């Protein structure tokens, strides 16, 4: 990415192969034969829906519907361009023709390979957001620097301004459990302005409880950690399983110093005291056990606990269920429970290269490419008729393999953490053959 002296204008190098950008040479020829004053504006959009989908260039928005009209690819987009593309197409102008390394060229130069697209990153909301940050800090919702960091993150994710402003107003002022406020080292990345982050945050700000559905590794827990980090709300996670009973959810009698007393469950204690409770794999608990959640997750937001009394959820507290509908041991939750939670379907990423790069920044580009190719191959094998079971997919396995690569090498790391994770012998054999065919 190249930037001129004006911070509001940036340049991106557009080029690519003739196969992926069929109209590139025709467009460059057109620029060479036309006065610069008559060069057309262009539009930039993403190739696909994932956060890491590469941007493509077209002469007009209308032509972008047909990939055969592509006039250039941006292989290394800046963060500013990625953020703008989450909100929609970006209009740009052609700054100059350029060589492959991005150096501007004269139209008659034999080094001409592509062109530089100039786009604006002017933030028309900056003054409004700066004032909102100042007010939020004065109201005890965090330091100016911490709030500005959160706003910068939300802006890069293209979260609409009204939701950002509401977030600043709703950040918790204090908490009994400051050490339980998440601060995920890798924040959730959404594909567009109304992706999972925007919707989850908006629903939480409206006082709704969430049900996140998706395969393992799709970012369910990262999403909730990010939302609670933004709102400064502590998070208590509990694992759902078939053995969970009502005593685990409510609490029960206990003897302390020879005296019988009722001990409230951790779940209810945290909800009472202003934390977000996340129940992982909530569809593995018995449906009749989930009934106890009903009065907590409807308008009453309270529950009468026999032997203890009335427990009310704090205003900032929320209840979140994560679930995978395809795993063994899962149940259909009853309709009354389902109706109390707003569902968000989590998309399986088209590519994990950028996800892995953020989690394991020391990984080489070659290792990231190999992992991404294997990931895409596994995804295709799962989708195929009579394909692999969903348990064959594990993004965490790729992360662990990359972390161990400096000591064990990538192949051994992938065989242990990806191929050998499934319980099914046939699935392990298929994954082993795939990895061994990719890495000699």
Sine and cosine of phi, psi and omega as CSV:
sin_phi,cos_phi,sin_psi,cos_psi,sin_omega,cos_omega
0.00,0.00,0.66,-0.75,-0.01,-1.00
-0.87,-0.49,0.60,-0.80,-0.05,-1.00
-0.77,-0.64,0.69,-0.73,0.03,-1.00
-1.00,0.00,-0.21,-0.98,-0.10,-0.99
-0.95,0.31,-0.31,0.95,0.01,-1.00
-1.00,-0.04,0.88,-0.47,-0.06,-1.00
-0.90,0.44,-0.30,0.95,-0.02,-1.00
-1.00,0.05,-0.13,0.99,0.00,-1.00
-0.86,-0.51,0.70,-0.71,0.02,-1.00
-0.73,-0.69,0.36,-0.93,-0.02,-1.00
-0.86,-0.51,0.62,-0.78,0.06,-1.00
-0.81,-0.58,0.67,-0.75,0.00,-1.00
-0.99,0.15,0.82,-0.58,-0.01,-1.00
-0.92,-0.40,0.79,-0.62,0.02,-1.00
-0.30,-0.95,-0.83,-0.56,0.04,-1.00
0.98,-0.21,0.13,-0.99,-0.03,-1.00
-0.96,0.27,0.35,-0.94,0.04,-1.00
-0.94,0.35,-0.36,0.93,0.01,-1.00
-0.96,0.28,-0.73,0.69,-0.02,-1.00
-0.99,0.15,-0.39,0.92,0.05,-1.00
-0.80,-0.60,0.97,0.24,-0.15,-0.99
-0.86,0.51,-0.50,0.86,-0.08,-1.00
-0.99,-0.15,0.21,0.98,-0.07,-1.00
-0.88,0.48,-0.78,0.62,-0.06,-1.00
-0.91,0.42,-0.61,0.79,0.04,-1.00
-0.90,0.43,-0.63,0.77,-0.01,-1.00
-0.93,0.36,-0.67,0.75,0.03,-1.00
-0.90,0.44,-0.65,0.76,0.05,-1.00
-0.88,0.48,-0.64,0.77,0.01,-1.00
-0.89,0.45,-0.67,0.74,0.02,-1.00
-0.90,0.44,-0.64,0.77,-0.02,-1.00
-0.90,0.44,-0.54,0.84,-0.10,-1.00
-1.00,-0.05,0.03,1.00,-0.08,-1.00
-0.86,-0.51,0.59,-0.81,0.10,-0.99
-0.87,0.50,0.60,-0.80,-0.06,-1.00
-0.85,0.53,-0.57,0.82,0.00,-1.00
-0.89,0.46,-0.36,0.93,-0.03,-1.00
-0.98,-0.22,0.12,0.99,0.02,-1.00
-0.89,0.45,0.67,-0.74,-0.07,-1.00
-0.98,0.21,0.39,-0.92,0.19,-0.98
-0.97,0.26,0.32,-0.95,-0.01,-1.00
-0.74,-0.67,0.17,-0.99,0.10,-0.99
-0.79,-0.61,0.52,-0.85,-0.02,-1.00
-0.87,-0.49,0.75,-0.67,0.06,-1.00
-0.64,-0.77,0.14,-0.99,-0.02,-1.00
-1.00,0.01,0.52,-0.85,0.09,-1.00
-1.00,-0.04,1.00,0.09,-0.05,-1.00
0.93,-0.37,-0.13,-0.99,-0.12,-0.99
-0.92,-0.39,-0.17,0.99,-0.05,-1.00
-0.96,0.28,0.37,-0.93,0.01,-1.00
-0.86,0.51,-0.46,0.89,-0.05,-1.00
-0.98,-0.19,0.21,0.98,0.01,-1.00
-0.89,0.45,0.77,-0.64,-0.07,-1.00
-0.94,0.35,0.59,-0.80,0.03,-1.00
-0.97,0.25,0.59,-0.81,0.06,-1.00
-0.86,-0.50,0.45,-0.89,0.01,-1.00
-0.94,-0.35,0.60,-0.80,0.06,-1.00
-0.66,-0.75,0.40,-0.92,0.00,-1.00
-0.94,0.35,-0.55,0.83,-0.01,-1.00
-0.57,-0.82,0.32,-0.95,0.02,-1.00
-0.89,0.45,-0.59,0.81,-0.01,-1.00
-0.88,0.47,-0.65,0.76,-0.06,-1.00
-0.96,0.27,-0.25,0.97,-0.07,-1.00
-0.93,0.37,-0.23,0.97,0.03,-1.00
-0.95,0.31,-0.28,0.96,-0.03,-1.00
-0.87,-0.49,0.92,-0.39,-0.05,-1.00
-0.91,0.43,-0.29,0.96,0.06,-1.00
-0.93,0.37,-0.25,0.97,0.00,-1.00
-1.00,-0.06,0.12,0.99,-0.05,-1.00
-0.90,0.44,0.75,-0.66,-0.02,-1.00
-0.95,-0.32,-0.01,1.00,0.02,-1.00
0.13,-0.99,0.45,-0.89,0.05,-1.00
-0.90,-0.44,0.57,-0.82,0.11,-0.99
-0.96,-0.28,0.97,-0.26,-0.14,-0.99
-0.99,0.15,-0.38,0.93,-0.05,-1.00
-0.73,-0.68,0.94,0.34,-0.07,-1.00
-0.93,0.36,0.56,-0.83,0.05,-1.00
-0.96,0.27,0.25,-0.97,0.05,-1.00
-0.88,0.47,-0.59,0.81,-0.02,-1.00
-0.91,0.42,-0.66,0.75,0.01,-1.00
-0.93,0.37,-0.66,0.75,0.04,-1.00
-0.85,0.53,-0.68,0.73,0.01,-1.00
-0.91,0.42,-0.68,0.73,0.01,-1.00
-0.89,0.46,-0.61,0.79,-0.04,-1.00
-0.94,0.34,-0.38,0.92,0.08,-1.00
-0.90,0.43,-0.49,0.87,-0.03,-1.00
-1.00,0.04,-0.18,0.98,0.00,-1.00
0.63,-0.78,-0.20,-0.98,0.00,-1.00
-0.91,0.42,0.52,-0.86,0.02,-1.00
-0.93,-0.37,0.81,-0.58,0.06,-1.00
-1.00,0.06,0.66,-0.75,-0.07,-1.00
-0.59,-0.81,0.15,-0.99,0.09,-1.00
-0.81,-0.59,0.34,-0.94,0.02,-1.00
-1.00,0.09,0.88,-0.47,-0.01,-1.00
-0.98,0.21,-0.72,0.69,0.02,-1.00
-0.15,-0.99,0.22,-0.98,0.19,-0.98
-0.97,0.23,0.39,-0.92,-0.07,-1.00
-0.52,-0.85,0.29,-0.96,0.11,-0.99
-0.99,0.12,0.02,-1.00,-0.08,-1.00
-0.90,0.44,-0.48,0.88,0.01,-1.00
-1.00,0.04,0.11,0.99,0.03,-1.00
1.00,-0.02,0.01,1.00,0.02,-1.00
-0.95,0.32,0.79,-0.61,0.01,-1.00
-0.85,0.52,0.61,-0.79,-0.02,-1.00
-0.78,-0.63,0.47,-0.88,0.16,-0.99
-0.95,0.30,0.46,-0.89,-0.03,-1.00
-0.84,0.55,-0.49,0.87,-0.04,-1.00
-1.00,-0.04,0.12,0.99,-0.03,-1.00
-0.97,0.26,0.68,-0.74,0.06,-1.00
-0.94,0.33,-0.16,0.99,-0.03,-1.00
-1.00,0.09,-0.06,1.00,-0.06,-1.00
-0.87,0.50,0.82,-0.58,-0.02,-1.00
-0.82,-0.58,-0.56,0.83,-0.04,-1.00
-0.40,-0.92,-0.50,-0.86,-0.01,-1.00
-0.51,-0.86,0.30,-0.95,0.04,-1.00
-0.98,-0.20,0.82,-0.57,0.03,-1.00
-0.99,-0.12,0.80,-0.61,0.00,-1.00
-0.97,-0.23,0.82,-0.57,-0.02,-1.00
-0.73,-0.69,0.37,-0.93,-0.05,-1.00
-0.99,-0.14,0.65,-0.76,0.07,-1.00
-0.88,-0.47,0.41,0.91,0.00,-1.00
-0.85,0.52,0.77,-0.64,0.01,-1.00
-0.98,-0.21,0.99,-0.17,-0.05,-1.00
-0.94,0.33,-0.25,0.97,-0.02,-1.00
-1.00,-0.07,-0.04,1.00,-0.16,-0.99
-0.83,0.56,-0.72,0.69,-0.02,-1.00
-0.89,0.46,-0.66,0.75,0.01,-1.00
-0.90,0.43,-0.69,0.72,-0.03,-1.00
-0.94,0.34,-0.61,0.79,0.04,-1.00
-0.87,0.50,-0.68,0.74,0.01,-1.00
-0.92,0.40,-0.64,0.77,0.02,-1.00
-0.91,0.42,-0.61,0.79,0.05,-1.00
-0.89,0.45,-0.69,0.72,-0.01,-1.00
-0.87,0.48,-0.71,0.70,-0.02,-1.00
-0.91,0.41,-0.66,0.75,0.00,-1.00
-0.89,0.45,-0.63,0.77,0.03,-1.00
-0.91,0.41,-0.67,0.75,0.03,-1.00
-0.90,0.44,-0.48,0.88,0.00,-1.00
-1.00,0.04,0.17,0.99,0.10,-1.00
0.99,0.15,0.41,0.91,-0.04,-1.00
-0.99,-0.13,0.20,0.98,0.06,-1.00
0.71,-0.71,0.20,-0.98,0.05,-1.00
-0.96,0.29,0.35,-0.93,0.02,-1.00
-0.85,0.52,-0.68,0.73,-0.02,-1.00
-0.90,0.44,-0.69,0.72,-0.01,-1.00
-0.91,0.42,-0.66,0.75,0.01,-1.00
-0.93,0.36,-0.63,0.78,0.03,-1.00
-0.90,0.44,-0.59,0.81,0.04,-1.00
-0.90,0.45,-0.67,0.74,0.02,-1.00
-0.92,0.39,-0.66,0.75,0.01,-1.00
-0.91,0.42,-0.63,0.78,0.04,-1.00
-0.89,0.46,-0.67,0.74,0.04,-1.00
-0.88,0.47,-0.74,0.67,-0.01,-1.00
-0.89,0.46,-0.60,0.80,0.03,-1.00
-0.91,0.41,-0.67,0.74,0.03,-1.00
-0.91,0.42,-0.45,0.89,0.06,-1.00
-1.00,0.05,0.09,1.00,0.04,-1.00
0.87,0.49,0.48,0.88,0.09,-1.00
-0.92,0.40,0.75,-0.67,-0.06,-1.00
-0.84,0.55,0.51,-0.86,-0.09,-1.00
-0.85,0.52,-0.65,0.76,-0.05,-1.00
-0.89,0.45,-0.54,0.84,0.02,-1.00
-0.96,0.27,-0.60,0.80,0.06,-1.00
-0.89,0.45,-0.71,0.71,0.00,-1.00
-0.89,0.46,-0.66,0.75,0.02,-1.00
-0.91,0.41,-0.60,0.80,0.04,-1.00
-0.87,0.49,-0.72,0.70,0.01,-1.00
-0.87,0.49,-0.53,0.84,0.01,-1.00
-0.97,0.24,-0.42,0.91,-0.14,-0.99
-0.96,-0.27,0.03,1.00,0.06,-1.00
-0.87,0.50,0.73,-0.69,-0.04,-1.00
-0.88,0.47,0.69,-0.72,-0.05,-1.00
-0.98,0.17,-0.56,0.83,0.00,-1.00
-0.43,-0.90,0.26,-0.96,-0.01,-1.00
-0.45,-0.89,0.45,-0.89,0.05,-1.00
-0.98,0.20,-0.28,0.96,-0.09,-1.00
-0.77,-0.63,0.91,0.41,-0.04,-1.00
-0.88,0.48,-0.49,0.87,-0.02,-1.00
-0.95,0.31,-0.22,0.98,-0.02,-1.00
-0.99,-0.13,0.04,1.00,0.08,-1.00
-0.96,0.28,0.85,-0.52,-0.05,-1.00
-0.92,0.39,0.49,-0.87,0.17,-0.99
-0.61,-0.79,0.96,0.28,-0.11,-0.99
-0.87,0.49,0.76,-0.65,0.01,-1.00
-0.88,0.47,-0.49,0.87,0.07,-1.00
-0.87,-0.48,0.92,-0.39,-0.02,-1.00
-0.98,0.17,0.34,-0.94,-0.02,-1.00
-0.92,0.38,0.67,-0.74,0.05,-1.00
-0.92,-0.39,0.83,-0.56,0.03,-1.00
-0.97,-0.26,0.38,-0.93,-0.12,-0.99
-0.99,0.17,-0.55,0.83,-0.04,-1.00
-0.55,-0.84,0.03,-1.00,-0.15,-0.99
-0.87,0.49,-0.51,0.86,0.00,-1.00
-0.91,-0.41,0.68,0.74,0.07,-1.00
-0.98,0.22,-0.24,-0.97,-0.10,-0.99
-0.88,0.47,-0.61,0.80,-0.01,-1.00
-0.90,0.43,-0.76,0.65,0.00,-1.00
-0.85,0.53,-0.71,0.70,-0.06,-1.00
-0.94,0.35,-0.69,0.72,0.01,-1.00
-0.88,0.47,-0.68,0.73,-0.01,-1.00
-0.91,0.41,-0.69,0.72,-0.01,-1.00
-0.89,0.46,-0.70,0.71,0.01,-1.00
-0.90,0.43,-0.64,0.77,0.04,-1.00
-0.89,0.45,-0.65,0.76,0.02,-1.00
-0.91,0.42,-0.39,0.92,0.05,-1.00
-1.00,0.00,0.08,1.00,0.05,-1.00
0.99,0.16,0.33,0.95,-0.03,-1.00
-1.00,-0.06,0.41,-0.91,0.09,-1.00
-0.99,-0.15,0.53,-0.85,-0.17,-0.98
-0.92,-0.38,0.48,-0.88,0.15,-0.99
-0.78,-0.63,0.93,-0.36,-0.05,-1.00
-0.99,-0.15,0.81,-0.58,-0.06,-1.00
-0.89,-0.46,0.77,-0.64,0.04,-1.00
0.15,-0.99,0.29,-0.96,0.01,-1.00
-0.93,0.37,0.31,-0.95,0.01,-1.00
-0.88,0.47,0.60,-0.80,0.02,-1.00
1.00,0.09,0.05,1.00,-0.03,-1.00
-1.00,0.07,-0.09,1.00,0.11,-0.99
0.97,-0.26,0.30,0.95,-0.04,-1.00
-0.87,0.50,-0.77,0.63,-0.04,-1.00
-0.95,0.30,-0.57,0.82,0.07,-1.00
-0.88,0.47,-0.64,0.77,0.02,-1.00
-0.88,0.48,-0.75,0.67,-0.05,-1.00
-0.94,0.34,-0.57,0.82,0.08,-1.00
-0.89,0.45,-0.62,0.78,0.01,-1.00
-0.92,0.39,-0.69,0.73,0.01,-1.00
-0.89,0.46,-0.71,0.70,0.00,-1.00
-0.93,0.37,-0.54,0.84,0.10,-0.99
-0.89,0.45,-0.69,0.73,0.00,-1.00
-0.88,0.47,-0.61,0.79,-0.08,-1.00
-1.00,-0.08,-0.01,1.00,-0.04,-1.00
0.84,0.53,0.65,0.76,0.00,-1.00
-0.96,-0.29,0.78,-0.62,0.06,-1.00
-0.88,0.48,0.45,-0.89,-0.01,-1.00
-0.79,-0.61,0.77,-0.64,0.09,-1.00
-0.90,-0.44,0.87,-0.50,-0.01,-1.00
-0.97,-0.25,0.69,-0.73,0.08,-1.00
-0.74,-0.67,0.57,-0.82,-0.08,-1.00
-1.00,-0.07,0.83,-0.55,0.07,-1.00
-0.98,0.22,0.57,-0.83,0.08,-1.00
-0.32,-0.95,0.19,-0.98,-0.08,-1.00
-0.93,0.37,-0.31,0.95,-0.04,-1.00
-1.00,0.04,-0.14,0.99,-0.02,-1.00
-0.91,0.42,0.75,-0.66,0.00,-1.00
-0.81,-0.59,-0.02,-1.00,-0.09,-1.00
-0.92,0.40,-0.50,0.87,0.05,-1.00
-0.90,0.43,-0.60,0.80,0.04,-1.00
-0.90,0.43,-0.55,0.83,-0.05,-1.00
-1.00,0.08,-0.52,0.85,-0.08,-1.00
-0.97,-0.24,-0.58,0.81,-0.12,-0.99
0.94,-0.33,-0.10,-0.99,-0.03,-1.00
-0.19,-0.98,0.08,-1.00,-0.01,-1.00
-0.93,0.37,0.57,-0.82,0.04,-1.00
-0.55,-0.84,0.34,-0.94,0.00,-1.00
-0.95,-0.31,0.84,-0.55,0.05,-1.00
-0.79,-0.61,0.86,-0.52,-0.02,-1.00
0.82,0.58,0.64,0.77,0.04,-1.00
0.98,0.20,0.08,1.00,-0.03,-1.00
-0.91,-0.42,0.75,-0.66,0.05,-1.00
-0.98,0.20,0.80,-0.60,0.06,-1.00
-0.57,-0.82,0.31,-0.95,0.00,-1.00
-1.00,-0.04,0.79,-0.61,0.04,-1.00
-0.97,-0.25,0.88,-0.47,0.01,-1.00
-0.93,0.37,0.57,-0.82,0.02,-1.00
-0.90,0.43,0.40,-0.91,0.06,-1.00
-0.86,0.52,-0.63,0.78,-0.03,-1.00
-0.84,0.54,-0.76,0.65,-0.04,-1.00
-0.95,0.32,-0.55,0.83,0.03,-1.00
-0.88,0.47,-0.70,0.71,-0.02,-1.00
-0.94,0.34,-0.62,0.78,0.04,-1.00
-0.90,0.43,-0.61,0.79,0.04,-1.00
-0.91,0.41,-0.57,0.82,-0.13,-0.99
-0.99,-0.11,0.15,0.99,0.15,-0.99
0.99,-0.13,0.56,0.83,0.02,-1.00
-0.90,-0.43,0.29,-0.96,0.11,-0.99
-0.99,-0.11,0.82,-0.58,0.06,-1.00
-0.99,-0.15,0.82,-0.58,0.03,-1.00
-0.93,-0.38,0.90,-0.44,0.03,-1.00
-0.99,-0.13,0.97,-0.25,0.00,-1.00
-0.97,0.26,0.62,-0.78,0.00,-1.00
0.78,0.63,0.79,0.61,-0.06,-1.00
-0.90,0.45,-0.35,0.94,0.00,-1.00
-1.00,0.08,0.18,0.98,0.13,-0.99
-1.00,-0.09,-0.23,0.97,0.02,-1.00
-0.99,0.17,0.39,-0.92,-0.02,-1.00
-0.92,0.40,0.71,-0.70,-0.04,-1.00
-0.81,0.59,-0.62,0.78,-0.03,-1.00
-0.94,0.35,-0.39,0.92,0.04,-1.00
-0.96,0.28,-0.54,0.84,-0.02,-1.00
-0.94,0.33,-0.22,0.98,-0.01,-1.00
-0.86,0.52,-0.50,0.86,-0.06,-1.00
-0.91,0.40,-0.28,0.96,-0.02,-1.00
-0.99,0.17,-0.24,0.97,-0.21,-0.98
-0.88,0.47,-0.76,0.65,-0.04,-1.00
-0.95,0.33,-0.37,0.93,0.06,-1.00
-0.96,0.27,-0.53,0.85,-0.16,-0.99
-0.95,-0.30,0.23,0.97,0.18,-0.98
-0.95,-0.32,-0.27,-0.96,-0.11,-0.99
-0.89,0.46,-0.43,0.90,-0.04,-1.00
-0.92,0.39,-0.64,0.77,-0.02,-1.00
0.79,0.61,0.67,0.74,0.02,-1.00
-0.40,-0.92,0.26,-0.97,-0.01,-1.00
-0.52,-0.85,0.65,-0.76,0.08,-1.00
-1.00,-0.04,0.91,-0.42,-0.06,-1.00
-0.99,-0.16,0.90,-0.44,0.01,-1.00
-0.84,0.54,0.77,-0.64,0.01,-1.00
1.00,0.01,-0.15,0.99,-0.01,-1.00
-0.81,-0.59,-0.78,0.63,-0.02,-1.00
0.80,-0.60,-0.31,-0.95,-0.08,-1.00
-0.99,0.13,0.74,-0.67,0.07,-1.00
-0.88,-0.48,0.83,-0.56,0.00,-1.00
-0.95,-0.32,0.67,-0.74,0.09,-1.00
-0.95,0.31,0.65,-0.76,0.10,-1.00
-0.91,0.41,0.37,-0.93,-0.05,-1.00
-0.87,0.49,-0.56,0.83,-0.05,-1.00
-1.00,0.03,-0.14,0.99,-0.06,-1.00
-0.96,0.27,0.44,-0.90,0.02,-1.00
-0.50,-0.86,0.38,-0.92,0.04,-1.00
-0.87,-0.50,0.80,-0.60,-0.05,-1.00
-0.82,-0.57,0.69,-0.73,0.10,-1.00
-0.91,-0.41,0.75,-0.66,0.18,-0.98
-0.95,-0.32,0.52,-0.85,-0.06,-1.00
-0.35,-0.94,0.45,-0.89,0.15,-0.99
-0.85,-0.53,0.84,-0.54,-0.13,-0.99
-0.98,0.19,-0.17,0.98,-0.12,-0.99
-0.97,-0.23,-0.07,1.00,-0.10,-0.99
-0.98,0.18,0.48,-0.88,0.11,-0.99
-0.91,0.41,0.58,-0.82,0.04,-1.00
1.00,0.03,0.06,1.00,0.02,-1.00
-1.00,0.00,0.41,-0.91,0.00,-1.00
-0.85,-0.53,0.34,-0.94,0.21,-0.98
-0.97,0.23,0.83,-0.56,0.05,-1.00
-0.97,0.23,0.52,-0.86,-0.05,-1.00
-0.94,0.33,0.39,-0.92,-0.14,-0.99
-0.88,0.47,-0.56,0.83,-0.01,-1.00
-0.91,0.42,-0.59,0.81,0.04,-1.00
-0.95,0.32,-0.74,0.67,-0.02,-1.00
-0.84,0.54,-0.63,0.78,-0.09,-1.00
-0.92,0.39,-0.30,0.95,-0.06,-1.00
-1.00,-0.03,-0.06,1.00,-0.05,-1.00
-0.83,-0.56,0.74,-0.67,0.06,-1.00
-0.98,0.19,0.86,-0.51,-0.06,-1.00
-0.99,0.10,0.63,-0.78,0.15,-0.99
-0.78,-0.63,0.90,-0.44,0.04,-1.00
-0.99,0.17,0.85,-0.52,-0.02,-1.00
-1.00,0.04,0.80,-0.60,-0.03,-1.00
-0.98,0.19,0.62,-0.78,0.14,-0.99
-0.98,0.21,0.82,-0.57,-0.08,-1.00
-0.89,0.46,0.58,-0.81,0.06,-1.00
-0.94,0.34,-0.49,0.87,-0.02,-1.00
-0.60,-0.80,0.55,-0.83,0.02,-1.00
-0.90,-0.43,0.15,0.99,-0.06,-1.00
-0.85,0.52,-0.75,0.66,-0.03,-1.00
-0.95,0.32,-0.56,0.83,0.07,-1.00
-0.88,0.48,-0.74,0.67,0.00,-1.00
-0.90,0.43,-0.60,0.80,0.00,-1.00
-0.89,0.46,-0.64,0.77,0.00,-1.00
-0.94,0.34,-0.61,0.79,-0.05,-1.00
-0.98,0.20,-0.62,0.78,-0.01,-1.00
-0.84,-0.54,0.98,0.22,-0.10,-1.00
-0.91,0.42,-0.28,0.96,0.00,-1.00
-0.99,0.11,-0.15,0.99,-0.03,-1.00
-0.92,0.38,0.61,-0.79,0.01,-1.00
-0.97,0.24,0.37,-0.93,0.04,-1.00
-0.87,0.50,-0.61,0.79,-0.01,-1.00
-0.90,0.43,-0.70,0.71,0.01,-1.00
-0.90,0.43,-0.63,0.78,0.03,-1.00
-0.90,0.44,-0.65,0.76,0.02,-1.00
-0.90,0.44,-0.68,0.74,0.00,-1.00
-0.88,0.47,-0.72,0.70,0.01,-1.00
-0.88,0.47,-0.63,0.78,-0.02,-1.00
-0.92,0.39,-0.66,0.75,0.03,-1.00
-0.90,0.44,-0.68,0.74,0.02,-1.00
-0.91,0.42,-0.67,0.74,0.03,-1.00
-0.85,0.52,-0.75,0.66,-0.01,-1.00
-0.89,0.45,-0.59,0.81,0.03,-1.00
-0.92,0.39,-0.66,0.75,0.03,-1.00
-0.89,0.45,-0.67,0.74,0.01,-1.00
-0.87,0.49,-0.66,0.75,0.04,-1.00
-0.91,0.41,-0.61,0.79,0.00,-1.00
-0.93,0.38,-0.54,0.84,0.03,-1.00
-0.95,0.31,-0.62,0.78,-0.04,-1.00
-0.96,0.27,-0.39,0.92,-0.08,-1.00
-0.91,0.41,0.43,-0.90,0.09,-1.00
-0.87,0.49,0.71,-0.70,-0.07,-1.00
0.83,0.56,0.57,0.82,-0.04,-1.00
-0.99,0.13,-0.20,-0.98,-0.03,-1.00
-0.95,0.31,0.39,-0.92,0.08,-1.00
-0.95,0.32,0.44,-0.90,0.00,-1.00
-0.85,0.53,-0.39,0.92,0.00,-1.00
-0.91,0.42,-0.19,0.98,0.04,-1.00
-0.93,0.36,-0.33,0.94,-0.05,-1.00
-1.00,-0.01,0.75,-0.66,0.07,-1.00
-0.47,-0.88,0.97,-0.23,0.05,-1.00
-0.94,0.34,-0.56,0.83,0.05,-1.00
-0.87,0.49,-0.56,0.83,0.02,-1.00
-0.89,0.46,-0.64,0.77,0.05,-1.00
-0.91,0.41,-0.65,0.76,0.04,-1.00
-0.87,0.49,-0.74,0.68,-0.02,-1.00
-0.90,0.43,-0.61,0.79,0.01,-1.00
-0.90,0.44,-0.67,0.74,0.01,-1.00
-0.93,0.38,-0.59,0.81,0.02,-1.00
-0.92,0.39,-0.55,0.83,-0.02,-1.00
-1.00,0.04,-0.16,0.99,-0.08,-1.00
-0.82,0.58,-0.67,0.74,-0.03,-1.00
-0.86,0.51,-0.44,0.90,-0.04,-1.00
-0.98,-0.19,-0.58,0.82,-0.11,-0.99
-0.92,-0.39,-0.25,0.97,-0.13,-0.99
1.00,0.03,0.42,-0.91,-0.10,-1.00
-0.94,0.35,-0.62,0.78,-0.08,-1.00
-0.89,0.46,-0.76,0.65,0.00,-1.00
-0.89,0.45,-0.66,0.75,0.02,-1.00
-0.86,0.50,-0.67,0.74,0.01,-1.00
-0.94,0.33,-0.63,0.77,0.02,-1.00
-0.89,0.46,-0.67,0.74,-0.02,-1.00
-0.96,0.29,-0.71,0.71,-0.19,-0.98
-1.00,-0.07,-0.29,0.96,0.02,-1.00
-0.91,-0.41,-0.84,0.55,-0.09,-1.00
-0.93,0.37,-0.61,0.79,-0.11,-0.99
-1.00,-0.08,0.08,1.00,0.00,-1.00
-0.96,0.28,-0.67,0.74,-0.03,-1.00
-0.88,0.47,0.49,-0.87,0.01,-1.00
-0.99,0.14,-0.37,0.93,-0.04,-1.00
-0.99,0.16,0.79,-0.61,-0.07,-1.00
-0.90,0.43,-0.63,0.78,-0.01,-1.00
-0.91,0.42,-0.66,0.75,0.03,-1.00
-0.89,0.45,-0.68,0.73,0.02,-1.00
-0.87,0.49,-0.65,0.76,-0.01,-1.00
-0.91,0.42,-0.69,0.73,0.00,-1.00
-0.89,0.46,-0.69,0.73,-0.01,-1.00
-0.93,0.36,-0.60,0.80,0.04,-1.00
-0.89,0.47,-0.71,0.71,0.01,-1.00
-0.89,0.45,-0.63,0.78,0.01,-1.00
-0.89,0.46,-0.75,0.66,-0.04,-1.00
-0.92,0.40,-0.65,0.76,0.00,-1.00
-0.93,0.38,-0.47,0.89,0.07,-1.00
-0.96,0.26,-0.39,0.92,-0.02,-1.00
-1.00,0.03,-0.54,0.84,-0.09,-1.00
-0.82,-0.57,0.91,-0.41,0.00,-1.00
-1.00,0.02,0.00,0.00,0.00,0.00
